[in-house]
Amino acid sequence: MKKAVLLILMGLTCILTTSKAQNLYFPPLSNTADWDTIAPAALGWCLNEIDTLYDYLEQQDTKGFIVLKDGKIVLEKYFGTFTKDSLWYWASAGKTITAFLVGKAQEENYLSLTDTTSTHLGVGWTNSTATQEHKIKISHQLTMTTDTQTKLKTPTGMTGVWVAVDYDNVFFSRARSMARFGLLMQNNCIWNTDTLLRDTAYINQMTHTSQNLNKSYGYLWWLNGKSSYMLPTSQIVFQGSYAPAAPDDMFAGLGKNGQILSISRSLGLVVVRMGNKAESSEVPTQLCNSIWQKLNAVMCNSTDIEEINPQSTTIAVFPNPAETALNIVLPSDENTQIEIANSRGQTVIKAQNKSSVDISNLPDGLYFIKIRQGQHHFAQKFIKQ
């Protein structure tokens, strides 16, 4: 009897999985063809909240913004002179392409994640000693030099080009090409019926915690819903998710100046944001979270949550973003220690027993405030603008 029930459940699972895959829309490979859309009203979304979202994006100097629902365009907005045919850089969000291609190269036996990087680049490619350099493996870097055209761009209809910028190779594309890549990742590296990466173990590793230092980082993807996270160049460990307004299963490519490719398989959403400087951090976690907050309102999602600190509900810091000062609400008159650090973890302000901290002399960017008062501990990100 148990075996019969198990077989029935397995059959239902296959039916549901197939149905979901069939319902996912994939746009034509030609960029001149129409991309199917679905009206926000057809999804029961709150239409009166869309302009609020767009106003916020414009204030943040956004160039292009796209939201896909099950592959179809539900929101698409371009600002200023930027159009759907304009090219923009992905910055570090382009590392996610590298992550895909490393998996493809390993699948085709060009390399192994356990290879030392020197096997492919030769010796002397770092300033480290020979012994130190030899310890660096591809799994530590996930970098490669194989062709992107036949393995990724042609099968998905993506267009774009790698451009040498200073010492980096940076990917430039249309916003819709970034959306195409997001749709591929939403569907576990399968484009329509074409499986572009068959190594399911690697795909799983790519979007799950890859090491113990930063639980919110996979293979060049930022992972939401983890118990803590760290940011580049900083040794500070922040408790909770980096984007608490987003679904726990959301994972994202995040790049300098606010380049965002955000994916939630549970909601069937791909969110693309291209634009100018929104926060100085190399990883725009605050902007990503704020966009999801506004998007939750558009989706009439009453479960939207603000970023709260699990250590304390009696300390509050506002406004955020802030221009000249941070106001602090404290539970008592006890001695209070206040510390503000920049995105590199460097302390820039120390204060005691303040209800307001002057930040007018700080450069614009992402900062972290930590407050201690007796048994109460508080930590929060904020933006100086």
VEXZA-826527 format. One record per residue (C-alpha): residue number from 1; residue in one letter; z, y, x. Coordinates in steps of 0.5 Angstrom, whole numbers. Layout:
REM VEXZA-826527
ATOM;zamar;voke;zz;yy;xx
ATOM;NUM;a;Z;Y;X
...
END
This chain:
REM VEXZA-826527
ATOM;zamar;voke;zz;yy;xx
ATOM;1;m;0;0;0
ATOM;2;k;2;5;6
ATOM;3;k;-5;3;9
ATOM;4;a;-9;5;3
ATOM;5;v;-5;11;2
ATOM;6;l;-6;13;9
ATOM;7;l;-14;11;8
ATOM;8;i;-14;16;2
ATOM;9;l;-11;22;6
ATOM;10;m;-16;21;12
ATOM;11;g;-22;21;7
ATOM;12;l;-19;27;4
ATOM;13;t;-18;30;10
ATOM;14;c;-25;29;12
ATOM;15;i;-28;32;6
ATOM;16;l;-24;38;6
ATOM;17;t;-26;39;14
ATOM;18;t;-33;38;12
ATOM;19;s;-33;43;6
ATOM;20;k;-29;48;10
ATOM;21;a;-35;48;16
ATOM;22;q;-40;48;11
ATOM;23;n;-37;54;7
ATOM;24;l;-37;58;14
ATOM;25;y;-43;62;15
ATOM;26;f;-47;63;21
ATOM;27;p;-52;69;22
ATOM;28;p;-59;68;24
ATOM;29;l;-60;68;31
ATOM;30;s;-65;74;31
ATOM;31;n;-61;81;31
ATOM;32;t;-67;84;27
ATOM;33;a;-65;79;21
ATOM;34;d;-60;81;16
ATOM;35;w;-53;79;17
ATOM;36;d;-50;77;10
ATOM;37;t;-44;81;7
ATOM;38;i;-39;80;2
ATOM;39;a;-36;86;-2
ATOM;40;p;-28;87;-1
ATOM;41;a;-28;88;-8
ATOM;42;a;-30;80;-9
ATOM;43;l;-24;78;-4
ATOM;44;g;-19;82;-9
ATOM;45;w;-18;87;-3
ATOM;46;c;-15;94;-4
ATOM;47;l;-21;99;-4
ATOM;48;n;-16;105;-4
ATOM;49;e;-14;103;3
ATOM;50;i;-20;102;7
ATOM;51;d;-21;110;8
ATOM;52;t;-14;110;11
ATOM;53;l;-16;104;16
ATOM;54;y;-22;108;18
ATOM;55;d;-19;114;19
ATOM;56;y;-14;111;23
ATOM;57;l;-19;108;27
ATOM;58;e;-23;115;28
ATOM;59;q;-16;118;30
ATOM;60;q;-16;112;36
ATOM;61;d;-23;114;38
ATOM;62;t;-26;108;36
ATOM;63;k;-34;107;37
ATOM;64;g;-35;100;33
ATOM;65;f;-31;96;28
ATOM;66;i;-33;90;25
ATOM;67;v;-29;85;20
ATOM;68;l;-32;78;19
ATOM;69;k;-29;73;13
ATOM;70;d;-32;66;14
ATOM;71;g;-37;69;18
ATOM;72;k;-40;74;13
ATOM;73;i;-39;82;14
ATOM;74;v;-34;85;10
ATOM;75;l;-32;91;14
ATOM;76;e;-37;95;19
ATOM;77;k;-36;102;21
ATOM;78;y;-39;106;27
ATOM;79;f;-36;113;29
ATOM;80;g;-40;119;31
ATOM;81;t;-47;117;34
ATOM;82;f;-45;110;36
ATOM;83;t;-49;105;31
ATOM;84;k;-50;98;31
ATOM;85;d;-55;98;36
ATOM;86;s;-51;101;41
ATOM;87;l;-48;98;47
ATOM;88;w;-41;98;50
ATOM;89;y;-37;94;55
ATOM;90;w;-32;89;53
ATOM;91;a;-27;90;59
ATOM;92;s;-22;85;60
ATOM;93;a;-24;82;53
ATOM;94;g;-30;79;57
ATOM;95;k;-26;74;61
ATOM;96;t;-26;70;54
ATOM;97;i;-33;69;56
ATOM;98;t;-31;67;63
ATOM;99;a;-26;62;60
ATOM;100;f;-32;59;55
ATOM;101;l;-36;58;61
ATOM;102;v;-31;55;66
ATOM;103;g;-30;50;60
ATOM;104;k;-38;49;60
ATOM;105;a;-38;48;67
ATOM;106;q;-33;43;68
ATOM;107;e;-36;39;62
ATOM;108;e;-43;39;66
ATOM;109;n;-39;37;72
ATOM;110;y;-41;43;76
ATOM;111;l;-33;44;78
ATOM;112;s;-26;42;76
ATOM;113;l;-20;46;74
ATOM;114;t;-17;42;80
ATOM;115;d;-22;45;85
ATOM;116;t;-19;50;90
ATOM;117;t;-23;56;89
ATOM;118;s;-25;56;97
ATOM;119;t;-29;50;95
ATOM;120;h;-34;55;91
ATOM;121;l;-33;61;95
ATOM;122;g;-32;59;102
ATOM;123;v;-26;61;106
ATOM;124;g;-23;68;107
ATOM;125;w;-24;71;100
ATOM;126;t;-17;73;100
ATOM;127;n;-12;77;104
ATOM;128;s;-8;71;104
ATOM;129;t;-6;66;110
ATOM;130;a;-11;60;110
ATOM;131;t;-5;56;107
ATOM;132;q;-4;61;102
ATOM;133;e;-11;61;100
ATOM;134;h;-12;54;100
ATOM;135;k;-7;53;94
ATOM;136;i;-11;57;90
ATOM;137;k;-15;53;84
ATOM;138;i;-20;55;79
ATOM;139;s;-14;53;74
ATOM;140;h;-10;59;77
ATOM;141;q;-16;64;76
ATOM;142;l;-21;61;71
ATOM;143;t;-27;64;74
ATOM;144;m;-34;62;75
ATOM;145;t;-42;64;77
ATOM;146;t;-46;60;72
ATOM;147;d;-51;62;68
ATOM;148;t;-49;65;61
ATOM;149;q;-56;65;58
ATOM;150;t;-58;58;56
ATOM;151;k;-51;56;55
ATOM;152;l;-48;61;50
ATOM;153;k;-53;67;49
ATOM;154;t;-59;64;46
ATOM;155;p;-55;59;42
ATOM;156;t;-51;64;38
ATOM;157;g;-56;70;38
ATOM;158;m;-51;74;43
ATOM;159;t;-55;79;47
ATOM;160;g;-51;83;53
ATOM;161;v;-51;84;60
ATOM;162;w;-46;84;66
ATOM;163;v;-46;90;70
ATOM;164;a;-43;91;76
ATOM;165;v;-38;97;75
ATOM;166;d;-34;98;82
ATOM;167;y;-31;92;84
ATOM;168;d;-32;88;77
ATOM;169;n;-38;85;73
ATOM;170;v;-37;88;66
ATOM;171;f;-40;85;60
ATOM;172;f;-44;90;55
ATOM;173;s;-46;88;48
ATOM;174;r;-47;91;41
ATOM;175;a;-41;90;37
ATOM;176;r;-44;85;33
ATOM;177;s;-45;80;39
ATOM;178;m;-38;81;40
ATOM;179;a;-37;78;33
ATOM;180;r;-42;73;34
ATOM;181;f;-37;70;40
ATOM;182;g;-31;71;35
ATOM;183;l;-35;67;30
ATOM;184;l;-36;61;35
ATOM;185;m;-29;61;37
ATOM;186;q;-26;61;30
ATOM;187;n;-30;55;29
ATOM;188;n;-28;51;36
ATOM;189;c;-34;53;40
ATOM;190;i;-39;50;34
ATOM;191;w;-45;54;32
ATOM;192;n;-47;52;25
ATOM;193;t;-49;45;27
ATOM;194;d;-49;46;35
ATOM;195;t;-43;44;39
ATOM;196;l;-44;48;45
ATOM;197;l;-37;46;48
ATOM;198;r;-35;39;47
ATOM;199;d;-29;38;51
ATOM;200;t;-24;39;45
ATOM;201;a;-18;38;50
ATOM;202;y;-20;44;54
ATOM;203;i;-21;48;48
ATOM;204;n;-14;47;46
ATOM;205;q;-12;49;52
ATOM;206;m;-16;55;52
ATOM;207;t;-12;57;46
ATOM;208;h;-5;55;47
ATOM;209;t;0;57;52
ATOM;210;s;-2;55;59
ATOM;211;q;4;56;63
ATOM;212;n;11;58;63
ATOM;213;l;11;65;66
ATOM;214;n;8;68;60
ATOM;215;k;8;64;53
ATOM;216;s;3;68;50
ATOM;217;y;-3;67;55
ATOM;218;g;-8;61;54
ATOM;219;y;-14;61;59
ATOM;220;l;-16;68;59
ATOM;221;w;-14;69;51
ATOM;222;w;-8;72;49
ATOM;223;l;-4;68;44
ATOM;224;n;0;71;38
ATOM;225;g;6;68;34
ATOM;226;k;10;66;41
ATOM;227;s;17;67;42
ATOM;228;s;16;72;48
ATOM;229;y;10;75;52
ATOM;230;m;9;79;58
ATOM;231;l;4;84;60
ATOM;232;p;0;85;67
ATOM;233;t;4;88;73
ATOM;234;s;10;88;69
ATOM;235;q;16;83;70
ATOM;236;i;19;85;63
ATOM;237;v;19;79;58
ATOM;238;f;19;82;51
ATOM;239;q;22;77;46
ATOM;240;g;17;76;40
ATOM;241;s;10;76;38
ATOM;242;y;6;82;41
ATOM;243;a;3;83;35
ATOM;244;p;8;81;29
ATOM;245;a;3;84;24
ATOM;246;a;-2;79;25
ATOM;247;p;-2;72;23
ATOM;248;d;2;67;28
ATOM;249;d;-5;63;29
ATOM;250;m;-8;70;32
ATOM;251;f;-11;69;39
ATOM;252;a;-15;75;42
ATOM;253;g;-19;78;48
ATOM;254;l;-16;84;50
ATOM;255;g;-19;89;54
ATOM;256;k;-18;96;57
ATOM;257;n;-18;102;53
ATOM;258;g;-18;98;47
ATOM;259;q;-23;93;47
ATOM;260;i;-21;88;42
ATOM;261;l;-24;81;39
ATOM;262;s;-18;78;35
ATOM;263;i;-19;71;31
ATOM;264;s;-15;68;26
ATOM;265;r;-17;61;23
ATOM;266;s;-12;61;18
ATOM;267;l;-15;67;15
ATOM;268;g;-22;66;17
ATOM;269;l;-22;73;20
ATOM;270;v;-26;76;26
ATOM;271;v;-24;83;28
ATOM;272;v;-28;87;33
ATOM;273;r;-26;94;36
ATOM;274;m;-30;97;41
ATOM;275;g;-28;104;43
ATOM;276;n;-25;109;48
ATOM;277;k;-18;110;51
ATOM;278;a;-13;108;45
ATOM;279;e;-7;106;50
ATOM;280;s;-7;106;58
ATOM;281;s;-5;99;58
ATOM;282;e;-10;94;61
ATOM;283;v;-8;90;55
ATOM;284;p;-8;94;48
ATOM;285;t;-3;90;44
ATOM;286;q;0;96;40
ATOM;287;l;-7;98;38
ATOM;288;c;-8;91;36
ATOM;289;n;-2;90;32
ATOM;290;s;-3;97;29
ATOM;291;i;-10;95;26
ATOM;292;w;-7;89;23
ATOM;293;q;-2;93;20
ATOM;294;k;-7;97;17
ATOM;295;l;-12;91;15
ATOM;296;n;-6;88;12
ATOM;297;a;-6;94;7
ATOM;298;v;-13;93;6
ATOM;299;m;-12;86;4
ATOM;300;c;-7;87;-1
ATOM;301;n;-2;83;4
ATOM;302;s;5;84;2
ATOM;303;t;8;80;8
ATOM;304;d;6;85;13
ATOM;305;i;12;86;18
ATOM;306;e;13;92;22
ATOM;307;e;15;91;29
ATOM;308;i;23;89;29
ATOM;309;n;27;87;35
ATOM;310;p;31;81;33
ATOM;311;q;37;83;37
ATOM;312;s;39;89;33
ATOM;313;t;38;92;26
ATOM;314;t;43;97;27
ATOM;315;i;39;101;33
ATOM;316;a;32;105;31
ATOM;317;v;27;109;35
ATOM;318;f;22;114;32
ATOM;319;p;17;116;32
ATOM;320;n;12;111;35
ATOM;321;p;7;114;37
ATOM;322;a;11;120;40
ATOM;323;e;9;126;43
ATOM;324;t;15;130;46
ATOM;325;a;21;126;44
ATOM;326;l;24;120;42
ATOM;327;n;29;120;36
ATOM;328;i;35;115;37
ATOM;329;v;39;112;31
ATOM;330;l;45;109;34
ATOM;331;p;51;104;30
ATOM;332;s;57;108;33
ATOM;333;d;59;113;39
ATOM;334;e;60;108;44
ATOM;335;n;57;109;51
ATOM;336;t;50;108;51
ATOM;337;q;45;106;56
ATOM;338;i;38;108;55
ATOM;339;e;32;106;60
ATOM;340;i;24;108;59
ATOM;341;a;19;104;63
ATOM;342;n;12;104;64
ATOM;343;s;7;99;63
ATOM;344;r;8;97;70
ATOM;345;g;15;96;69
ATOM;346;q;17;102;73
ATOM;347;t;23;106;70
ATOM;348;v;21;113;69
ATOM;349;i;27;115;65
ATOM;350;k;34;114;65
ATOM;351;a;39;117;60
ATOM;352;q;46;116;57
ATOM;353;n;49;118;50
ATOM;354;k;43;121;48
ATOM;355;s;40;121;40
ATOM;356;s;34;124;43
ATOM;357;v;30;123;49
ATOM;358;d;25;128;52
ATOM;359;i;18;125;54
ATOM;360;s;14;131;54
ATOM;361;n;13;130;62
ATOM;362;l;10;123;61
ATOM;363;p;3;121;62
ATOM;364;d;0;119;55
ATOM;365;g;0;111;55
ATOM;366;l;4;105;53
ATOM;367;y;12;105;55
ATOM;368;f;18;101;53
ATOM;369;i;25;103;51
ATOM;370;k;31;99;52
ATOM;371;i;38;101;49
ATOM;372;r;45;98;50
ATOM;373;q;51;100;46
ATOM;374;g;57;95;47
ATOM;375;q;54;88;44
ATOM;376;h;48;91;41
ATOM;377;h;41;91;45
ATOM;378;f;35;94;43
ATOM;379;a;28;94;46
ATOM;380;q;21;96;44
ATOM;381;k;14;98;46
ATOM;382;f;12;106;44
ATOM;383;i;6;110;45
ATOM;384;k;6;117;48
ATOM;385;q;0;121;46
END
